[in-house]
Each structure stands twice: as structure tokens, then as C-alpha cells.
């Protein structure tokens, strides 16, 4: 596969990034992105398969770990957001589970808002203890409770804004600016619908 021809991708306008970013053409010359629905990939030899599975050679191994379709989307999102790297998942819960579990280990502590999306709250309340991770829930509007629990030490603070279904949108901003005023001055990246 080859990248789409054209100018330097960094000079593309957002509309061009959304349409052409990450586009890879196959030997068939399709004009829109091909969807790769395979779970596995062919190798030139057993040795090549072993090198790829060991991470010694670039290439796709199994669709759970990556596919040309996901690679195209990740590259496109990096261009649109000006990001260095990106990872797509099959669902929002896959994304939040990865984001929560990646930095944590047994013995760590999470301080989380009481008002979270139901499945997210379930993972924090029911799954984390199975891995030896303590979770403390705090009323998102109670800034003294946030300060008290964060001051006890934690490796992750989890808050959604707005949380589903009842948290006010300003909860995250108020919490951040009270405890960490320097963060309230940082402008978040611009998010655009694609």
C-alpha cells in the first residue's frame, strides 16, 4: 500500500485532512478507503510470521492488534488533531478501560466522581478491586471532599464533564481550577466533528 499522493500533510486544511489523511491505496487502485474485514494476515514464510509476532518486523498480525482500516483512521485523527499518536478502540468502554487500566497497578488508588456513566462506574467500583486497586467516590460538587481525598494520595482522578446523566458541565472546570490553578489556564485542543 502507498500513501495518497499530494503536498505535505502538515499544510493540508482540516477538510483535506478529514478526507485524505491516512489514506492508503492498495494495488487495486480503489478511490475510497477499503475496509479490511479479515482477522488474520498472510505471511511470505513462517519466519516472517514469527518476526512480526515478536515485533521485530512491521506488519499486521491480527486485527485485534491493528488493521489497515484502523491504521488509516488513526493517522487521519492524528492529522486532524495535530497529535503525535492515536489509538482507536471498538467502543467507548474499550477506550475508557484502556485509559484507566494502562497507568494503574495493584496498590494504586483512584479518586472518582460519584456521577459517572453507568458502565464506567461499574468498572471502577467492581473491576478495579479485583486488581488490587482502591477506588474512592466523591461528590463532584464537593470541592472539599475532592481536596481531602486527593491529598491522601492517588494515581488517577476520574471525572466526566458532563457526566451521564446528572453532573453539571462546569464540575470539571471548577475542580481543576480550585486545586490546580495552572491547569485552568491551559487551553484544551480544539475538537472538531468529522
Residue pairs with C-beta under 8 A, 6 or more apart in sequence:
1 24
1 25
1 26
1 68
2 24
2 25
3 23
3 24
3 25
4 20
4 23
4 24
4 25
6 12
6 20
9 17
9 21
9 79
12 20
12 21
12 79
14 80
14 192
17 76
17 79
17 80
18 76
18 80
18 194
21 75
21 76
21 77
21 78
21 79
21 80
22 71
22 72
22 73
22 74
22 75
22 76
22 77
22 78
22 79
23 33
23 72
23 76
24 33
24 68
24 71
24 72
26 34
28 34
33 69
33 72
34 68
34 69
35 69
36 63
36 67
36 68
36 69
38 63
38 67
39 62
39 63
39 64
40 61
40 62
40 63
41 59
41 60
41 61
41 62
43 49
43 52
48 57
48 59
49 61
51 57
52 58
52 59
52 60
52 61
53 61
60 66
60 67
60 68
63 70
70 88
73 88
74 85
74 86
74 87
74 88
75 86
76 194
77 83
77 86
77 88
77 194
78 84
78 85
78 86
80 192
80 194
81 189
81 191
82 189
87 98
89 95
89 98
93 119
93 120
93 123
96 120
96 123
97 123
100 110
100 123
100 124
100 128
100 156
100 158
101 131
103 155
103 156
104 110
104 128
104 131
104 133
104 155
104 156
105 131
105 132
105 133
106 131
106 132
106 133
107 132
107 133
108 133
108 134
108 154
108 155
108 156
109 133
109 134
109 135
109 136
109 152
109 153
109 154
109 155
109 156
110 124
110 128
110 133
110 134
110 135
110 136
110 154
110 155
110 156
110 157
110 158
111 135
111 136
111 138
111 146
111 149
111 150
111 154
111 156
111 157
111 158
112 121
112 124
112 135
112 136
112 137
112 138
112 157
112 158
112 159
113 137
113 138
113 139
113 140
113 158
113 159
113 160
113 163
113 167
113 171
114 137
114 138
114 139
114 140
115 140
115 160
115 163
115 165
115 166
115 167
115 171
116 124
116 158
116 160
116 163
116 164
117 160
117 163
117 164
118 164
120 158
120 160
124 135
124 137
124 158
125 135
125 137
128 134
128 135
129 135
136 149
136 154
138 145
138 146
138 149
139 145
140 146
140 159
140 163
140 167
140 168
140 171
140 175
141 168
141 171
143 174
143 175
143 178
143 179
146 175
146 178
146 179
147 178
147 179
150 157
150 179
159 171
159 172
159 175
160 167
160 172
161 167
161 169
161 170
161 171
161 172
161 173
162 168
162 169
162 171
163 171
173 184
176 183
176 184
177 183
177 184
